[in-house]
Amino acid sequence: METVEFGQIQEQSYAMKESLRALRTNIQFCGDDIKTILFTSAQPNEGKSTVVFQLARSLTELGKSVLIIDTDMRKSVFVGRLRARIAGKKEIKGLSHYLSGQEPVDGVIYSTNIPKLFMIFAGRSVPNPTEMLEKKYFETLMSVVKNTFDYVLIDTAPIGAAIDAAVVGKHCDGAVMVVAQGEANTRAIAAVKRQLEVAGVPILGAVLNKVRTKKSHYGNYYGNYYGSYYGSYYGNYGNSQGTKSK
């Protein structure tokens, strides 16, 4: 297994670390049978990929082995944002290479310079990502990685832009919606919820992202961190208007 080096990793503020720990704990309390978790959002730029990566880092701090699978073969951000590279190689092989039969499973799983964190990148952009995800190869991949890693976190394209999340969700133990404060409206969020339910994907909860908080009595200002209302935001999802549970 080859190793990918990340040239840029965002530092975690105290507030971010605390919110990630809360999210991590709630995931653990979902049960030890919840291992493969899909993350999606209503629209682009809600911070979904960053939440996935930072949560994976947080889980590795507990000694858990974590695999991130980037299924967004339309517009992946991981390689560029993290400045991922392999010494002496130009191209990182990814999911599209595996699903098209060009690479075996072990040819697209990379270890990283973060201990216990592993990656499957999206690979080259393809014109038919949804059709490729529907192939038997993806189901085979999920069977292999579920028995290999403690957690598998799957980053998908925003479900408001593509149906990929519903396709991927059939092979996952549950889904988490990432909602950026002040971005997607309640109608769009409710549409994501309905689409996942129609696909039969269990919704574990939601993350309220990009939360700006007021100054605490300690005088610190915590901006743009991950406000983790996981499992309580939108309550039991019975309210399609997207209000918080009381």
C-alpha positions in Angstrom: 0.0 0.0 0.0 1.5 3.3 -1.1 1.4 6.4 1.1 0.0 9.8 0.2 1.5 12.9 1.8 -0.7 15.8 2.6 1.0 19.1 2.1 -1.7 21.2 3.8 -3.9 20.2 6.7 -6.2 22.8 8.4 -5.4 23.4 12.1 -8.2 22.6 14.5 -9.2 25.4 16.9 -10.3 24.5 20.4 -13.9 25.1 19.5 -13.6 22.9 16.4 -12.0 20.1 18.4 -14.7 20.2 21.0 -17.5 20.1 18.3 -15.8 17.3 16.5 -15.5 15.3 19.8 -19.2 15.8 20.3 -19.9 14.6 16.8 -17.5 11.6 17.2 -19.2 10.6 20.5 -22.7 10.7 19.0 -21.6 8.5 16.1 -20.2 6.0 18.6 -23.4 6.0 20.5 -25.3 5.1 17.3 -23.9 1.6 17.9 -20.9 -0.5 16.9 -22.8 -1.8 13.9 -22.7 1.7 12.3 -19.4 1.6 10.4 -20.1 2.9 6.9 -21.5 6.5 7.0 -22.4 8.6 4.1 -22.1 12.4 4.2 -24.1 14.6 1.9 -25.6 18.1 1.7 -28.2 20.1 -0.2 -25.8 22.2 -2.2 -22.1 22.8 -2.8 -19.9 24.7 -0.5 -21.5 23.7 2.8 -18.3 22.3 4.1 -19.2 18.7 3.8 -15.7 17.4 2.7 -14.0 19.4 5.4 -16.3 17.9 8.1 -15.6 14.4 6.7 -11.8 14.9 6.8 -11.7 16.5 10.3 -14.1 13.9 11.7 -11.8 11.2 10.3 -8.8 12.8 12.1 -10.8 12.9 15.3 -11.7 9.2 15.1 -8.0 8.3 14.5 -7.1 10.0 17.8 -9.1 7.2 19.5 -6.9 4.6 17.7 -9.6 3.8 15.1 -8.7 3.0 11.6 -10.6 5.2 9.2 -11.1 5.1 5.5 -12.4 8.1 3.6 -13.9 7.4 0.2 -14.4 10.4 -2.1 -17.2 9.4 -4.5 -17.6 12.9 -6.1 -16.2 12.0 -9.5 -17.6 15.2 -10.9 -15.8 17.8 -8.8 -13.5 16.3 -6.1 -11.7 18.7 -3.8 -9.5 16.4 -1.7 -6.4 16.1 -3.8 -6.1 19.9 -4.5 -7.2 21.1 -1.1 -4.8 18.8 0.8 -2.0 19.1 -1.8 -1.9 15.3 -1.8 1.0 13.7 -3.6 2.9 10.5 -4.0 6.7 10.7 -4.1 7.9 10.2 -7.6 4.4 9.8 -9.1 2.3 12.2 -11.1 -1.1 10.7 -10.8 -3.1 9.4 -7.7 -5.3 6.6 -8.8 -8.8 6.7 -7.4 -12.4 5.4 -7.4 -13.0 6.1 -11.1 -10.0 3.9 -11.9 -11.3 1.1 -9.8 -14.9 1.3 -11.0 -13.8 1.3 -14.6 -11.7 -1.9 -14.1 -8.3 -0.2 -14.5 -7.1 -0.8 -10.9 -7.8 -3.4 -8.2 -9.1 -2.4 -4.8 -5.7 -2.4 -3.2 -4.4 -0.2 -6.0 -6.6 2.8 -5.0 -6.4 2.6 -1.2 -3.6 4.8 0.2 -2.2 5.2 3.6 -1.5 8.8 4.7 0.9 10.8 6.8 -1.9 10.8 9.4 -1.6 7.5 11.4 -4.6 5.2 10.8 -6.2 7.5 8.2 -6.6 6.0 4.8 -8.0 7.4 1.5 -9.7 6.4 -1.7 -9.6 9.6 -3.8 -12.2 10.2 -6.5 -9.8 9.7 -9.4 -10.2 11.3 -12.8 -13.5 13.0 -13.6 -15.9 10.9 -15.6 -19.0 11.7 -17.6 -21.2 9.0 -16.0 -20.4 8.8 -12.3 -23.9 7.7 -11.2 -23.9 4.8 -13.6 -20.4 3.8 -12.4 -21.5 3.8 -8.8 -24.4 1.5 -9.6 -22.0 -1.2 -10.9 -21.3 -4.3 -8.8 -17.7 -3.1 -8.3 -18.8 -0.5 -5.8 -20.8 -3.0 -3.8 -17.8 -5.3 -3.8 -15.6 -2.4 -2.6 -18.0 -1.7 0.3 -18.0 -5.3 1.4 -14.2 -5.4 1.5 -13.6 -2.1 3.3 -16.3 -2.6 5.9 -14.5 -5.7 7.1 -11.1 -4.0 7.0 -11.5 -0.6 8.7 -13.2 0.5 12.0 -15.0 3.3 10.2 -15.6 4.2 6.5 -16.7 7.8 5.9 -18.1 8.4 2.4 -18.1 11.9 0.9 -20.7 12.2 -1.8 -21.8 14.9 -4.2 -24.5 17.3 -2.9 -27.8 15.4 -3.3 -29.4 18.6 -4.5 -27.0 18.5 -7.5 -26.8 14.7 -8.2 -28.4 11.5 -7.1 -25.1 9.8 -6.3 -25.8 9.9 -2.5 -29.0 7.9 -2.9 -27.1 5.3 -5.0 -24.2 5.0 -2.5 -26.5 5.0 0.5 -27.9 1.6 -0.4 -24.5 0.2 0.7 -24.1 2.3 3.9 -25.2 1.9 7.5 -26.5 5.4 7.7 -26.3 9.0 6.4 -25.4 12.4 7.9 -26.6 15.6 6.4 -24.3 18.6 6.5 -26.1 22.0 6.7 -24.2 25.3 6.5 -25.8 27.9 8.7 -27.6 30.5 6.5 -26.9 28.6 3.2 -29.5 26.0 2.1 -33.2 26.9 2.7 -35.5 24.6 4.6 -37.2 23.4 1.4 -33.9 22.2 0.0 -32.9 20.5 3.2 -36.3 18.7 3.4 -35.8 17.6 -0.2 -32.5 15.9 0.8 -34.2 14.2 3.7 -37.0 12.9 1.4 -34.6 11.6 -1.2 -32.6 9.7 1.3 -35.7 8.2 2.8 -37.0 7.2 -0.6 -33.7 5.4 -1.2 -34.1 3.6 2.1 -31.0 5.2 3.6 -31.2 5.5 7.5 -30.6 9.2 8.5 -28.4 9.2 11.6 -28.6 13.0 12.1 -27.3 16.3 10.8 -24.3 18.6 11.4 -24.9 22.4 11.5 -21.7 23.7 10.0 -20.0 27.1 9.7 -21.6 28.4 12.9 -20.5 31.7 14.2 -20.9 32.1 17.9 -20.8 35.1 20.1 -17.9 35.9 22.5 -17.8 33.7 25.5 -17.3 35.0 29.0 -13.7 34.1 28.6 -13.4 36.7 25.9 -12.7 34.3 23.0 -14.5 34.4 19.7 -15.1 31.0 18.0 -16.0 31.6 14.4 -16.5 29.1 11.5 -16.4 26.0 13.6 -18.5 22.9 13.4 -21.5 23.3 15.6 -22.4 19.7 16.1 -26.2 19.4 16.6 -25.8 15.8 15.5 -28.8 13.7 16.3 -30.8 16.6 17.7 -30.9 19.2 14.9 -34.2 18.7 13.1 -35.2 16.5 16.0 -36.7 13.2 14.7 -36.9 14.6 11.2 -40.6 14.6 11.5 -40.7 18.4 10.8 -40.2 19.1 7.1 -39.8 22.8 7.9 -36.4 22.1 9.5 -36.9 23.7 12.9 -34.9 22.6 15.9 -36.4 20.2 18.3 -37.2 21.6 21.8 
